[in-house]
Amino acid sequence: MLKVGLTGGIGCGKSTVSALFERFNIPVIDADIIARELVAVGQPALKILTQTFGLEIIHHDRSLNRAVLRQTIFSDPQKKNN
């Protein structure tokens, strides 16, 4: 079975190509969707992230604040390595 990985920057056509694959009944595994499901409210991965990086990474609705997590990870090497 041929396997194809779609990568690229914003606006390069990944979503368009994925939609075309789906239109022709070609299975698509979207890692972005899986990643969001893994850190959804109530999921174990979100609890681990919160324990590691603190409550600052959580929105008031208990969802992951990706912007704060990203900034925390890329600005504080100590937290990144713990």
FENKAWO-V332997 format. One record per run of one state. SS is the DSSP state (h for helix, s for strand, l for the rest). FROM is the first residue (numbers start at 1). TO is the last residue. If there is no record, write none. Layout:
ss:SS from:FROM to:TO
ss:SS from:FROM to:TO
This chain:
ss:l from:1 to:13
ss:h from:14 to:23
ss:l from:24 to:30
ss:h from:31 to:38
ss:l from:39 to:43
ss:h from:44 to:53
ss:l from:54 to:54
ss:h from:55 to:57
ss:s from:58 to:58
ss:l from:59 to:63
ss:s from:64 to:64
ss:l from:65 to:65
ss:h from:66 to:75
ss:l from:76 to:76
ss:h from:77 to:81
ss:l from:82 to:82
